[in-house]
Amino acid sequence: MESLRWILLRADGGLRAGWRLIGHAVLLVPAVLLGVGVALLAGTLTAMLEGGDDWSALSTTAVYAASVAGMALALLGAHAVSGVLLDATFAGGFRRGRARSAGVGGPVTRALGELVGGALVGAVALVPALVILAIGGLEVQLATSTPEGLLVFGLNTLMLLPAAAAEEFLFRGYGFLWVGRGLAGLALLALVRLLPDRAARLSEVLGFGMVVGGLALLFGIGHGMNPGVTWLSTVNTALAGLWLGVMVVRTRTLWVAIGAHWSWNWVHGIVLGLPLSGMTEESTGLALAPLLRCVPTAEAEWLSGGAYGLEGSVAATVAMGLAIVVAGLLPRRSADDGAAALRPLKAENTTVSGEPERTIA
């Protein structure tokens, strides 16, 4: 029985990282299937509503926004349930976990504050890129003025929030956190005898550094099918993944990263009318109805971003580099607050079948 307990549980009575990942995958699959089903239904309805006038554009945008919101809510539910069930402890009895321990949940006012704070971070991070783009030349004109167009603008403003949330849940959510914890635990086993005083901190840096970097690379590759993609846009998207990953690790919550992701996309894609990761009204068939229409005039694609937009330019490279540095300097929460996977590592002596053994708590 003690051996089975050691296989399943850590010293603090929580499930080991591998079991949490398996459990989360079981919860995540139906959430993704539900989201895909809603998206397919939305695609069918969108095709039926295409008509070419402003009200048709409003209807199709509303259907698309509803499908994105459905996907985000399904993924949010999977994360919340993961926090409650998989972050439970079994030391001397059952104690359920909290949704906040999965990087979500918490008091509504606090979550909203984190979203707003993240949105401010994302908007400020965009400023250096816009300055560089303007130096290269930027034409600006008013694009949306009709009531219907303003309604589409409002819907897209709202739609980008669940879209950003869905990407954060998939790329930097519960699985991301516990893969990092598992890698950090393995690193601690290797380092605890070599560097006993620094092993815990160094293991966290190595474990979460590997998963942040690896998923940032996947984030960049995952946008490789977008219209107008270039090698520079892929690098910049990977840097964006690195920025958001560092932000999650530092703040111990997904809400700040979701807010930053949303505002970065909203400001340059919906307010300024620049291509959003290569997506425009022409390439997507959707009405974006930006407030302004900004067109870079620089001839060099590395400066203007070309068809991919700002994120395909060196301006975004500079902005992302600065944003990553700032994210790394963000203050960390207390050890017991936020995502459970980000609590400090420590090595404890336990006994399995009567034999002393070092394990990770």
N, C-alpha and C positions, 0 to 999 in steps of 0.2 A: 504493500500500500504506500509506504514511504517513497519507494522508487517511482511509482506511478505519479505520486504528487510532485516529485522533483521534475519529471518529464513535462507535466502540464503547467505547473505553477512556479513562479519566482519566489524568492525568499519573503517578499511582502504579501504573498497570497494572490497576486494578480496573474493572469494568464501570460505565458511567454509570448514573445512577439510573433513567432510563427503561427501559433494558434489564433491570435487576433487577426492576422492577415487572412487566414483561411476563412474565419468567421465573417470578416468584412466582405470578402469576395462573394460569399454565399448571399449576403444581404445586398451587395452592389449589383449583381447580375439581374435580378428582377427589376431593380430601379432603372437600370440602363434599358432593358427591354421595354419597360413601360414608356420611358422617354422616347425611344425610337418609334414605338407604335403611335404615340401622340404626334410625333413629327411627320410620320407618313400620312396620318389622317389630315394634318394641317396642309401638307403638300397637295393632297387631293382637293381640299377645299379651296386652297389658293388658286389652283388651276381653274376651278369653276368660277371664281370671282374675278378673273382677269378681264378687264374691259377697257383700260386705257384712260379713263377719266380719274379725277381727283378722289371721288368717293370710292371708286374701285380700289385705288391705291391704299386708301385708308382701311378698307375692309381686309385686304390681303395682309397689310402690315399688322392689323389687330390679330388675325389668325396666327400669323407667324410668331408674334410676341407671346400669344397664349401657349403655343407649343414649346417655346423656349422656357417659359415659366414652369410648365409642367415637368420638363426634364430637370430643371434646377430643384424644384420641390421634391421630386422623387429622390434625387441624390442627397438633398439635405436630410430627408427622412432616414435614408440609409446610414448617414453619418451620426445622426442623433441616436438612433437605435444602437449603433456600434458603441457609442460612448456609454450608454446606459448598461448594456448587456456585457460587452466584451471588456470593458474597463472595470467590471465588478471585481471585488476581492473576496477571497474565501479563507481568510485567516481567523479561525475561531468562530465562524459563521459567515453568512452571505451578506455582503454590503454592496448594493448596486452602485454603478458608476453614474456619471453625469454627462449630459450632452456636451457640456463645455469641455470635458476632458477629451473630446474628439475634435476640438478646435472650433466648435460651433456652440450654440445654446447660450446660456447666461441670461441675466436680466435684459429685457428688451431695450431699456434705456442705455444700458452699457453697450450692447451690440450695435445699436444705432450710432452711439458715439464713436465706436471703433470704425464703423463704415464711413462716417463723415470724416474722421481723422485720416483714414486711408485715402479717401477721395481728395483731400487737400494735398496729401503727399504725392499722389499721382499727377495732379494738375501742376504742382510745382516742378516735378521731375520733367515735365514736358517743356518747360520754359526754355532751357538751353537749346533744345532741338529747334524750337520755333525761331529763336534768335538767329541761329546759324542758317536756317532756311530763308529767313527774311534777308539776311546779308547777301545770299546768293540771288535774291530776286523773288518777289511774291506779289502776284496780282490778287486783289481782294474785291469782291462785289457781293451785294445782298442777293440771296438765292431764294428765300422763302418769305412770302408775305401774305398769301391767301389763308383764310381760316382753315381750309382743308389741309393745306400744307403744314400749318402750325400744329394741327392735331396729329399728323403723321410724325412730325418732329417730336412731339410729346410722347407718343407711343414708342418711338425708337429710343428715346431717352430712358424710358422705363424698361424696355426690352433688353438693353445692353447690361442692366444689372444682373438679371438671372443668367444671361449669357456668360458674363464674367464669373459669376458664382459657379456655374456648371463646370467651367474649365478649371477653376481652382479646386473644386471637389475632386475632380478626376486626376489632376496633375500634382496637387500639393495638399491633398486631403489625408484621411485616416491612414490609408495604405502607405503614402509617402512618409508619414510620421513614424510608423512602426517599422518600416524597412530601415529607416535611419537609426531607430533605437536598436534594432537587431544587429546592424553592422557596428554600432558603437559598443554594444555588449561584447561582440566577438573581439573587437580591438582591445577592449579592456582586459579580457582574458589573456591576451598576448602581452600587454604592456604592464600589467599590475606588478609583475615580479621585476621588470626592468626599470620602471620609473614609478615606484609606488606613490610618490608625492604628487606627481603630475599625470598619472595614468588616466584618472577619471575625466579631467578636462580635455586632455589630448585625444582620448577616445571619442568624446562627443564631437570634437572638431573633425576627426577623421570619418566617423560614421555618417554624420549628417552632411559633411562636405561631399562625400561620395554620392549620396542620394540626391542632394541638391544639384550637383553638377550633372549627374546622369539623367535626371528627369528634365533639367533645363535643355540638354541636348535633344531629348525626345520631343520636348515642346517646340524646339526649332524645326526639327524634322517633320513634326506633325502638321506644320503649316506649309509644308513643301508643295502641296497641291493647289495652293491659293493662286489666283491669277497674278501674273507679273512677277512671280517669285524669282529671286536672284540669290547668289551665294551670300551677298551682303545682307539681304533681308533675312536669310536663314540664321546668320550669325547674330543679327540684332534680336531676332525672336528668341534665340537661345539665351542671349544676355538678359532679355526681359524675364525669361523663366528663372534665371539665376537671381535676379533682383527680387522677384516675388517669393522665391523659395527662402532666401535669406530673411525676408520680412516676416514670413511665417515662423521661422525658427527663433527670431529675436523677440517677436511679440507674443508667441505661444497661442495665436488665434488666427483663424482664416478670415475673419471679418475685415481686418485692416488690409490684407492683400486683395480681397474682393473689391473693396472701395477704391484702392489704387488702380487696379486693373480696369474697373469701370470708368473712372474719370479720365485715364489716359486715352481710352478708346473714344469716349464721348466727346471730349474737347476737340481732338483733332479730326475725328470722323464725322460727328453729327453737328457740332457747332461750327467748325472751320471748313467742313466739306472736303477734306483731303481723303484720298483713298484709304480705307480701313483694312490694313493687312491685304492689300490688293483688291478688296471688294468695293465696287462702285454700283450705282444703279444699273449701269449697262451690263456689268459682268454677273450680277446676281438676279436681275429682273425684279428686284424689290425697290420700293420707294423709300429713299433715305431722308429726303426733305431736309437737308442741312440749312442752318440759318445763313451761313456765308458760303461762298464758293471761292476757295483759295487755290490758286494755280501757281506752282513754282515755275520760274522762268529760266532758271539755270540750265544751260545746255548739257552739262555733264550729269549723267544719270546718278553717279555716286553722290552728288550734292542735292539733286532734286528728288531722288527716290524713284523716278520713273513711274511705271504703271503700278508698282506696289505701294507707292505713297511714301510718306515720311519715314516709315519703318524700314524702307529699303535704302536709306541714305546714311552718310557718315554723321549727319546731325543726330540721328537716333543713337548711333554708336557712342558718341560723346555723352549724350544725355543718360544712356543706360549705365555707362561707366561711373558717372557721378552718382546716379541713383543707387547703385550697388554699394558704393562707399558709405553713403548716408544710411542705407538700410542696415549695414553692419554696425553702425554706431547707435542704433535705436536702443533705448533702455529695455532690459529684460524684466519680465514680471517675476514675482516671487515663485519659489519652487513649486508650491502647491496650487498655483493659479494657472488656468488655461490647459492646454493639451497635456495629457498624462505622459505621452511618449517623450516629452521634453523636460521631465523632471530630472534633476541631476543624477548621474550614475554613481553607484558606490559598490564596493566589493564587500561582501559579508561572509563570515564563516558559518556554514550550516553543516548538518550531519545527514547523510543519506545511508541508510542501512548500517548505521553505527560507525561509518568511516567519515572523518573530517573531509570536507570538500569546499572549495571556494566557488561561489556562484554570484550571479549578477542580480542586484535588486533594483 
